[in-house]
Amino acid sequence: MTSPSLRPLTEAERLRRAYGTYAVVTGASDGIGRAVAMRLAEAGFGLVLVARRRAVLEALAAELEPRTPIRPVVITADLSVPDDVDRIARETADLDVGLLVAAAGFGTSGPFVDGDLAAELNMIDVNCRALAQLTHLFGRRFAARRRGGIVLMSSLVAFQGVARVANYAATKAFVQSLAEGLAPELKPFGVDVLASAPGPVMSGFGQRAHMTIRSGQTPDEVAVGTLNMLGRRTTVRPGFLAKALEASLMLLPRSARAAMLARVMAGMTQAA
């Protein structure tokens, strides 16, 4: 099976022309974040790679270096720590950053009241607070320079509450609503905002969330589908699977969507 690619070469040129020299990618060590970094390197961006594991980031930077004319920058940060998020802004202050891809995040599963409260609050910190902090910091920079792009990772579960992933779905509802509200606010300043809402993805996410995901989209499919729609839509369901799931759910009332997805999640978590 051939890997998907950014639609013609002019697509890479469009991204560079629209957003500038550097892109900040959080969660770059794995999954969707890594796939986005790979695609942006191929498009000629300088990459600022952000995650917690320095060794993994440095290995990725070495892999990306031959693909991009600009040496990647590595920033080790724990996004649950506000000072680390501020440090990302400080360490990129002298770079021509025009694109933020906030791909860092994680999930939990199972009944909310049986879960570890510290883990649930940490997820809110990473998925919501840090994302809002980064979006505010870079959104101000992009608005001042009158161009830029912001990609926020939403999810299929962002559009209704879902049992057994109640808190995770709530964090993604926050992301989805934030993107939808910010898009018209920042558009007059030349800043594009996109919410990317994939379905199940075959990455390390499922293992950390204690879910068994037997089939799903690849991170690269999500990365390509997302980047192709940046500047063209406010929300994208990247890839065939996400679009098929959307089509199967869109005509149902919210309560029925929630019930159907709860059954899906029960199967994933019981088998994990």
Secondary structure, DSSP 8 states (H G I E B T S, - for coil): ------SHHHHHHHHHHHH-SEEEEETTTSHHHHHHHHHHHHTT-EEEEEES-HHHHHHHHHHHGGGSSS--EEEE--TTSHHHHHHHHHHTTTS-EEEEEE-------S-GGGS-HHHHHHHHIIIIIIHHHHHHHHHHHHHHHT-EEEEEE--GGGGS--TTSHHHHHHHHHHHHHHHHHHHHHGGGTEEEEEE----BSSTHHHHTT----S-B-HHHHHHHHHHHBTTBSEE--SHHHHHHHHHHTTS-HHHHHHHHHHHHHHHHH--
